[in-house]
Amino acid sequence: MAYGTPRNIADLTAYYTHIRRGNPPTEDLLQELSKRYRAIGGLSPLGRITQEQADKLAQNMNTRLPGTSFKSYVGFKHIHPFIEDAVESMHADGIEKAISIIMAPHYSALSTQSYSDRATKAAENLGMPTLVTISSWYRQPKFIAYWAQRIRAMLSLMSAAERQQTIVLFSAHSLPRQTLVADPYPQQVLESARLIAAAAGLDNYELAWQSAGRTSQSWLGPDILSVTRELSKSGNYKKFIYCPIGFVSDHLEILYDNDIECRAVTDELGAQYLRPAMPNTDDLFIAGLGDALIQALVMMEPAQT
C-alpha cells in the first residue's frame, strides 16, 4: 500500500479532492501543486515504482519460499486502485491469506494506521482474505544496511578534509504536532537515524523534518530547510548529504522538496547538495521487505493449524 499519485494532469483535481476528504482544492492550491509536478517533469513516478516494488517483492518471496505461492496486489490511499480495490481483487482471485505492508517504514496512528484500517475493514466486509498487517519495518537490518552503504559510498569519494566538512541530514515527512501525543512516529524516525548513522560510522549527522502541510497547525520540526541554513551558518559544513529515510521511492516529496527546494538553499549558501539514490527496487531493500514478510508469516501460523 502507498499514498498514490495522479497518473496524468487530468487526475489532479480528483486526487487532491480525495486528500482533502472530499473538499475540492482552491484554484491557487491546484495551480501550486500542478507547478510542482511540472517542475519534476510532469508526473511523479510513485505509482510505477510501487508496482515494480510489489512485483519484485513477490518474485523475491517465490524464490525464497518455493513451497508457497505469492502474488502481489497494489492499493493506494488516494487514487485508483484504492486499498479497497486491491482487497476486492484478492477476494475475487480466491486469496485466503494475505499480508499487508505499507511503503513507509515507520508507524503513525495518524498516517499509516489508516492504511491498515481500510484494508482490514474491506477484508472483514468480504469475509476473506485473512489479513495480517505489518505496522512498521524500520528496524529491518537490510533497510538500515541499504542507507548505510549508500552513505559510505558517497563519503568514500571524499578526502578526509572534505568528510570533516560534510553533514548527513536524515529526514522524514512532518506531521501535525497535536496528533502526535503518545505516537511512536518521531521516536521511530530518530531510532532509524541513529541505527543508520551507527552502521555508516557517522559522527556528523542531524535529523530534520520535511514536506509539512500548508495549514495553520503546528507541524513537527525542525524543518529541513531551516536546519540546512543553521548548519551552514556555523561555518563547519560545505557538503550536505540528504537522506529521506521516511520514504522509499522517488516521488514528489523527494524530487521537488529535496532535489529542488533543498538544492536551492545549498546553492544559495554556496554549499554542495548530495542525495543517495532512493531504495526503489534495489535488491537489498526488496530483500529487507521480504524479511519483514517472512516474520509476518509466523503470525499466520495459528490460522494454518
TORKOL-4160 file (C-alpha; in steps of 0.2 Angstrom, whole numbers, padded with zeros to 4 digits, m for minus):
305
<pt num="1" X="0000" Y="0000" Z="0000"/>
<pt num="2" X="0006" Y="0018" Z="m0004"/>
<pt num="3" X="0000" Y="0035" Z="m0004"/>
<pt num="4" X="m0003" Y="0036" Z="m0023"/>
<pt num="5" X="m0001" Y="0050" Z="m0036"/>
<pt num="6" X="m0010" Y="0056" Z="m0051"/>
<pt num="7" X="m0007" Y="0047" Z="m0067"/>
<pt num="8" X="m0009" Y="0062" Z="m0078"/>
<pt num="9" X="m0014" Y="0081" Z="m0075"/>
<pt num="10" X="m0032" Y="0077" Z="m0078"/>
<pt num="11" X="m0032" Y="0066" Z="m0062"/>
<pt num="12" X="m0025" Y="0081" Z="m0051"/>
<pt num="13" X="m0042" Y="0088" Z="m0045"/>
<pt num="14" X="m0050" Y="0072" Z="m0040"/>
<pt num="15" X="m0033" Y="0066" Z="m0032"/>
<pt num="16" X="m0032" Y="0082" Z="m0022"/>
<pt num="17" X="m0050" Y="0082" Z="m0018"/>
<pt num="18" X="m0048" Y="0065" Z="m0010"/>
<pt num="19" X="m0033" Y="0070" Z="0000"/>
<pt num="20" X="m0044" Y="0085" Z="0007"/>
<pt num="21" X="m0058" Y="0072" Z="0012"/>
<pt num="22" X="m0070" Y="0077" Z="m0002"/>
<pt num="23" X="m0067" Y="0096" Z="m0002"/>
<pt num="24" X="m0061" Y="0102" Z="m0019"/>
<pt num="25" X="m0045" Y="0112" Z="m0018"/>
<pt num="26" X="m0045" Y="0131" Z="m0022"/>
<pt num="27" X="m0038" Y="0136" Z="m0039"/>
<pt num="28" X="m0022" Y="0143" Z="m0031"/>
<pt num="29" X="m0019" Y="0126" Z="m0022"/>
<pt num="30" X="m0022" Y="0117" Z="m0038"/>
<pt num="31" X="m0010" Y="0128" Z="m0048"/>
<pt num="32" X="0003" Y="0127" Z="m0034"/>
<pt num="33" X="0003" Y="0108" Z="m0034"/>
<pt num="34" X="0002" Y="0107" Z="m0053"/>
<pt num="35" X="0018" Y="0119" Z="m0054"/>
<pt num="36" X="0027" Y="0106" Z="m0043"/>
<pt num="37" X="0023" Y="0092" Z="m0054"/>
<pt num="38" X="0028" Y="0102" Z="m0069"/>
<pt num="39" X="0045" Y="0106" Z="m0061"/>
<pt num="40" X="0049" Y="0087" Z="m0059"/>
<pt num="41" X="0044" Y="0083" Z="m0077"/>
<pt num="42" X="0025" Y="0082" Z="m0076"/>
<pt num="43" X="0022" Y="0067" Z="m0066"/>
<pt num="44" X="0028" Y="0058" Z="m0051"/>
<pt num="45" X="0035" Y="0040" Z="m0054"/>
<pt num="46" X="0027" Y="0034" Z="m0037"/>
<pt num="47" X="0014" Y="0023" Z="m0045"/>
<pt num="48" X="0025" Y="0015" Z="m0057"/>
<pt num="49" X="0039" Y="0012" Z="m0044"/>
<pt num="50" X="0026" Y="0005" Z="m0031"/>
<pt num="51" X="0020" Y="m0008" Z="m0044"/>
<pt num="52" X="0038" Y="m0013" Z="m0048"/>
<pt num="53" X="0042" Y="m0015" Z="m0030"/>
<pt num="54" X="0027" Y="m0026" Z="m0027"/>
<pt num="55" X="0031" Y="m0036" Z="m0042"/>
<pt num="56" X="0049" Y="m0038" Z="m0037"/>
<pt num="57" X="0044" Y="m0042" Z="m0019"/>
<pt num="58" X="0033" Y="m0056" Z="m0025"/>
<pt num="59" X="0047" Y="m0063" Z="m0035"/>
<pt num="60" X="0058" Y="m0062" Z="m0020"/>
<pt num="61" X="0046" Y="m0072" Z="m0010"/>
<pt num="62" X="0043" Y="m0085" Z="m0023"/>
<pt num="63" X="0061" Y="m0088" Z="m0024"/>
<pt num="64" X="0065" Y="m0089" Z="m0006"/>
<pt num="65" X="0049" Y="m0100" Z="m0001"/>
<pt num="66" X="0046" Y="m0110" Z="m0017"/>
<pt num="67" X="0033" Y="m0121" Z="m0007"/>
<pt num="68" X="0022" Y="m0106" Z="m0006"/>
<pt num="69" X="0014" Y="m0096" Z="m0020"/>
<pt num="70" X="0014" Y="m0077" Z="m0018"/>
<pt num="71" X="0005" Y="m0064" Z="m0028"/>
<pt num="72" X="0006" Y="m0045" Z="m0026"/>
<pt num="73" X="m0008" Y="m0033" Z="m0026"/>
<pt num="74" X="m0006" Y="m0014" Z="m0025"/>
<pt num="75" X="m0018" Y="m0002" Z="m0017"/>
<pt num="76" X="m0017" Y="0017" Z="m0015"/>
<pt num="77" X="m0023" Y="0028" Z="m0002"/>
<pt num="78" X="m0029" Y="0042" Z="m0013"/>
<pt num="79" X="m0031" Y="0036" Z="m0031"/>
<pt num="80" X="m0037" Y="0020" Z="m0040"/>
<pt num="81" X="m0034" Y="0007" Z="m0037"/>
<pt num="82" X="m0038" Y="0011" Z="m0019"/>
<pt num="83" X="m0034" Y="0000" Z="m0005"/>
<pt num="84" X="m0051" Y="m0007" Z="m0005"/>
<pt num="85" X="m0050" Y="m0011" Z="m0024"/>
<pt num="86" X="m0034" Y="m0022" Z="m0020"/>
<pt num="87" X="m0043" Y="m0032" Z="m0006"/>
<pt num="88" X="m0058" Y="m0035" Z="m0018"/>
<pt num="89" X="m0046" Y="m0041" Z="m0031"/>
<pt num="90" X="m0038" Y="m0053" Z="m0019"/>
<pt num="91" X="m0056" Y="m0059" Z="m0014"/>
<pt num="92" X="m0061" Y="m0062" Z="m0032"/>
<pt num="93" X="m0045" Y="m0071" Z="m0035"/>
<pt num="94" X="m0048" Y="m0083" Z="m0021"/>
<pt num="95" X="m0034" Y="m0077" Z="m0010"/>
<pt num="96" X="m0037" Y="m0084" Z="0008"/>
<pt num="97" X="m0022" Y="m0077" Z="0017"/>
<pt num="98" X="m0014" Y="m0060" Z="0014"/>
<pt num="99" X="0000" Y="m0049" Z="0022"/>
<pt num="100" X="m0002" Y="m0030" Z="0020"/>
<pt num="101" X="0013" Y="m0019" Z="0020"/>
<pt num="102" X="0014" Y="0000" Z="0019"/>
<pt num="103" X="0028" Y="0008" Z="0009"/>
<pt num="104" X="0033" Y="0018" Z="0023"/>
<pt num="105" X="0045" Y="0011" Z="0036"/>
<pt num="106" X="0038" Y="0020" Z="0052"/>
<pt num="107" X="0021" Y="0018" Z="0061"/>
<pt num="108" X="0010" Y="0033" Z="0065"/>
<pt num="109" X="m0008" Y="0032" Z="0071"/>
<pt num="110" X="m0012" Y="0047" Z="0060"/>
<pt num="111" X="m0005" Y="0041" Z="0044"/>
<pt num="112" X="0000" Y="0023" Z="0042"/>
<pt num="113" X="m0014" Y="0016" Z="0053"/>
<pt num="114" X="m0027" Y="0022" Z="0041"/>
<pt num="115" X="m0020" Y="0011" Z="0028"/>
<pt num="116" X="m0021" Y="m0004" Z="0039"/>
<pt num="117" X="m0039" Y="0000" Z="0045"/>
<pt num="118" X="m0045" Y="0002" Z="0027"/>
<pt num="119" X="m0038" Y="m0015" Z="0022"/>
<pt num="120" X="m0044" Y="m0024" Z="0037"/>
<pt num="121" X="m0061" Y="m0017" Z="0036"/>
<pt num="122" X="m0063" Y="m0021" Z="0017"/>
<pt num="123" X="m0057" Y="m0039" Z="0021"/>
<pt num="124" X="m0069" Y="m0041" Z="0035"/>
<pt num="125" X="m0083" Y="m0035" Z="0025"/>
<pt num="126" X="m0079" Y="m0048" Z="0011"/>
<pt num="127" X="m0076" Y="m0062" Z="0023"/>
<pt num="128" X="m0059" Y="m0066" Z="0015"/>
<pt num="129" X="m0044" Y="m0065" Z="0015"/>
<pt num="130" X="m0037" Y="m0067" Z="0032"/>
<pt num="131" X="m0026" Y="m0052" Z="0034"/>
<pt num="132" X="m0010" Y="m0049" Z="0044"/>
<pt num="133" X="m0003" Y="m0031" Z="0044"/>
<pt num="134" X="0015" Y="m0026" Z="0046"/>
<pt num="135" X="0013" Y="m0010" Z="0055"/>
<pt num="136" X="0032" Y="m0004" Z="0054"/>
<pt num="137" X="0048" Y="m0012" Z="0047"/>
<pt num="138" X="0061" Y="0002" Z="0050"/>
<pt num="139" X="0072" Y="m0009" Z="0061"/>
<pt num="140" X="0074" Y="m0022" Z="0046"/>
<pt num="141" X="0093" Y="m0024" Z="0045"/>
<pt num="142" X="0094" Y="m0024" Z="0026"/>
<pt num="143" X="0084" Y="m0007" Z="0026"/>
<pt num="144" X="0097" Y="0000" Z="0038"/>
<pt num="145" X="0111" Y="m0008" Z="0028"/>
<pt num="146" X="0104" Y="0000" Z="0012"/>
<pt num="147" X="0106" Y="0018" Z="0018"/>
<pt num="148" X="0122" Y="0015" Z="0027"/>
<pt num="149" X="0130" Y="0008" Z="0011"/>
<pt num="150" X="0124" Y="0022" Z="0001"/>
<pt num="151" X="0131" Y="0035" Z="0013"/>
<pt num="152" X="0148" Y="0026" Z="0015"/>
<pt num="153" X="0149" Y="0025" Z="m0004"/>
<pt num="154" X="0147" Y="0044" Z="m0005"/>
<pt num="155" X="0159" Y="0048" Z="0009"/>
<pt num="156" X="0172" Y="0036" Z="0001"/>
<pt num="157" X="0174" Y="0048" Z="m0014"/>
<pt num="158" X="0179" Y="0062" Z="m0002"/>
<pt num="159" X="0196" Y="0067" Z="0006"/>
<pt num="160" X="0197" Y="0067" Z="0025"/>
<pt num="161" X="0196" Y="0085" Z="0025"/>
<pt num="162" X="0180" Y="0085" Z="0014"/>
<pt num="163" X="0172" Y="0072" Z="0026"/>
<pt num="164" X="0175" Y="0084" Z="0040"/>
<pt num="165" X="0165" Y="0097" Z="0031"/>
<pt num="166" X="0151" Y="0085" Z="0027"/>
<pt num="167" X="0135" Y="0083" Z="0037"/>
<pt num="168" X="0121" Y="0070" Z="0034"/>
<pt num="169" X="0104" Y="0076" Z="0036"/>
<pt num="170" X="0091" Y="0062" Z="0039"/>
<pt num="171" X="0073" Y="0067" Z="0036"/>
<pt num="172" X="0055" Y="0060" Z="0036"/>
<pt num="173" X="0038" Y="0068" Z="0032"/>
<pt num="174" X="0032" Y="0080" Z="0046"/>
<pt num="175" X="0016" Y="0078" Z="0054"/>
<pt num="176" X="0004" Y="0090" Z="0064"/>
<pt num="177" X="0011" Y="0091" Z="0082"/>
<pt num="178" X="m0006" Y="0090" Z="0090"/>
<pt num="179" X="m0009" Y="0072" Z="0083"/>
<pt num="180" X="0007" Y="0065" Z="0089"/>
<pt num="181" X="0003" Y="0064" Z="0108"/>
<pt num="182" X="0010" Y="0046" Z="0113"/>
<pt num="183" X="0013" Y="0042" Z="0094"/>
<pt num="184" X="0029" Y="0032" Z="0092"/>
<pt num="185" X="0032" Y="0040" Z="0075"/>
<pt num="186" X="0045" Y="0053" Z="0080"/>
<pt num="187" X="0054" Y="0041" Z="0091"/>
<pt num="188" X="0055" Y="0028" Z="0077"/>
<pt num="189" X="0062" Y="0040" Z="0064"/>
<pt num="190" X="0075" Y="0045" Z="0077"/>
<pt num="191" X="0080" Y="0027" Z="0080"/>
<pt num="192" X="0081" Y="0024" Z="0062"/>
<pt num="193" X="0093" Y="0039" Z="0060"/>
<pt num="194" X="0104" Y="0033" Z="0075"/>
<pt num="195" X="0104" Y="0015" Z="0068"/>
<pt num="196" X="0109" Y="0020" Z="0050"/>
<pt num="197" X="0122" Y="0033" Z="0057"/>
<pt num="198" X="0130" Y="0019" Z="0068"/>
<pt num="199" X="0130" Y="0007" Z="0053"/>
<pt num="200" X="0138" Y="0020" Z="0042"/>
<pt num="201" X="0151" Y="0025" Z="0055"/>
<pt num="202" X="0145" Y="0043" Z="0056"/>
<pt num="203" X="0150" Y="0057" Z="0068"/>
<pt num="204" X="0141" Y="0071" Z="0059"/>
<pt num="205" X="0123" Y="0069" Z="0056"/>
<pt num="206" X="0106" Y="0078" Z="0061"/>
<pt num="207" X="0088" Y="0074" Z="0060"/>
<pt num="208" X="0076" Y="0086" Z="0052"/>
<pt num="209" X="0058" Y="0085" Z="0045"/>
<pt num="210" X="0051" Y="0089" Z="0028"/>
<pt num="211" X="0036" Y="0092" Z="0017"/>
<pt num="212" X="0025" Y="0099" Z="0031"/>
<pt num="213" X="0007" Y="0103" Z="0026"/>
<pt num="214" X="0002" Y="0121" Z="0022"/>
<pt num="215" X="m0010" Y="0123" Z="0036"/>
<pt num="216" X="m0012" Y="0134" Z="0052"/>
<pt num="217" X="m0007" Y="0119" Z="0063"/>
<pt num="218" X="0010" Y="0117" Z="0071"/>
<pt num="219" X="0020" Y="0104" Z="0062"/>
<pt num="220" X="0034" Y="0093" Z="0068"/>
<pt num="221" X="0051" Y="0101" Z="0067"/>
<pt num="222" X="0064" Y="0107" Z="0064"/>
<pt num="223" X="0061" Y="0110" Z="0046"/>
<pt num="224" X="0075" Y="0103" Z="0034"/>
<pt num="225" X="0077" Y="0120" Z="0026"/>
<pt num="226" X="0080" Y="0129" Z="0042"/>
<pt num="227" X="0092" Y="0116" Z="0048"/>
<pt num="228" X="0102" Y="0117" Z="0032"/>
<pt num="229" X="0103" Y="0136" Z="0035"/>
<pt num="230" X="0108" Y="0134" Z="0053"/>
<pt num="231" X="0122" Y="0121" Z="0050"/>
<pt num="232" X="0129" Y="0132" Z="0036"/>
<pt num="233" X="0129" Y="0147" Z="0047"/>
<pt num="234" X="0140" Y="0138" Z="0059"/>
<pt num="235" X="0153" Y="0138" Z="0045"/>
<pt num="236" X="0158" Y="0120" Z="0048"/>
<pt num="237" X="0149" Y="0111" Z="0034"/>
<pt num="238" X="0151" Y="0114" Z="0015"/>
<pt num="239" X="0143" Y="0097" Z="0009"/>
<pt num="240" X="0126" Y="0091" Z="0014"/>
<pt num="241" X="0120" Y="0073" Z="0011"/>
<pt num="242" X="0101" Y="0072" Z="0012"/>
<pt num="243" X="0094" Y="0055" Z="0016"/>
<pt num="244" X="0075" Y="0055" Z="0016"/>
<pt num="245" X="0074" Y="0039" Z="0027"/>
<pt num="246" X="0055" Y="0041" Z="0029"/>
<pt num="247" X="0052" Y="0037" Z="0011"/>
<pt num="248" X="0056" Y="0023" Z="0000"/>
<pt num="249" X="0055" Y="0029" Z="m0018"/>
<pt num="250" X="0057" Y="0043" Z="m0030"/>
<pt num="251" X="0041" Y="0054" Z="m0029"/>
<pt num="252" X="0036" Y="0072" Z="m0027"/>
<pt num="253" X="0042" Y="0075" Z="m0009"/>
<pt num="254" X="0059" Y="0069" Z="m0015"/>
<pt num="255" X="0061" Y="0076" Z="m0032"/>
<pt num="256" X="0054" Y="0093" Z="m0028"/>
<pt num="257" X="0055" Y="0095" Z="m0009"/>
<pt num="258" X="0073" Y="0088" Z="m0008"/>
<pt num="259" X="0080" Y="0090" Z="m0026"/>
<pt num="260" X="0073" Y="0107" Z="m0030"/>
<pt num="261" X="0070" Y="0116" Z="m0013"/>
<pt num="262" X="0084" Y="0109" Z="m0003"/>
<pt num="263" X="0096" Y="0111" Z="m0018"/>
<pt num="264" X="0091" Y="0129" Z="m0020"/>
<pt num="265" X="0096" Y="0133" Z="m0002"/>
<pt num="266" X="0113" Y="0124" Z="m0003"/>
<pt num="267" X="0116" Y="0133" Z="m0019"/>
<pt num="268" X="0111" Y="0150" Z="m0011"/>
<pt num="269" X="0123" Y="0146" Z="0003"/>
<pt num="270" X="0137" Y="0141" Z="m0008"/>
<pt num="271" X="0137" Y="0123" Z="m0002"/>
<pt num="272" X="0135" Y="0106" Z="m0011"/>
<pt num="273" X="0119" Y="0096" Z="m0012"/>
<pt num="274" X="0121" Y="0077" Z="m0012"/>
<pt num="275" X="0107" Y="0064" Z="m0011"/>
<pt num="276" X="0109" Y="0045" Z="m0012"/>
<pt num="277" X="0098" Y="0035" Z="m0023"/>
<pt num="278" X="0081" Y="0031" Z="m0016"/>
<pt num="279" X="0078" Y="0012" Z="m0012"/>
<pt num="280" X="0065" Y="0010" Z="m0026"/>
<pt num="281" X="0068" Y="m0008" Z="m0032"/>
<pt num="282" X="0086" Y="m0011" Z="m0025"/>
<pt num="283" X="0089" Y="m0029" Z="m0022"/>
<pt num="284" X="0095" Y="m0027" Z="m0004"/>
<pt num="285" X="0080" Y="m0016" Z="0000"/>
<pt num="286" X="0067" Y="m0028" Z="m0008"/>
<pt num="287" X="0076" Y="m0042" Z="0002"/>
<pt num="288" X="0073" Y="m0032" Z="0018"/>
<pt num="289" X="0055" Y="m0031" Z="0014"/>
<pt num="290" X="0055" Y="m0050" Z="0011"/>
<pt num="291" X="0062" Y="m0052" Z="0028"/>
<pt num="292" X="0048" Y="m0042" Z="0036"/>
<pt num="293" X="0035" Y="m0053" Z="0026"/>
<pt num="294" X="0043" Y="m0069" Z="0032"/>
<pt num="295" X="0042" Y="m0063" Z="0050"/>
<pt num="296" X="0024" Y="m0059" Z="0047"/>
<pt num="297" X="0021" Y="m0077" Z="0041"/>
<pt num="298" X="0025" Y="m0083" Z="0058"/>
<pt num="299" X="0009" Y="m0073" Z="0064"/>
<pt num="300" X="m0002" Y="m0083" Z="0052"/>
<pt num="301" X="0004" Y="m0100" Z="0059"/>
<pt num="302" X="m0011" Y="m0102" Z="0071"/>
<pt num="303" X="m0023" Y="m0100" Z="0056"/>
<pt num="304" X="m0014" Y="m0114" Z="0047"/>
<pt num="305" X="m0015" Y="m0127" Z="0061"/>
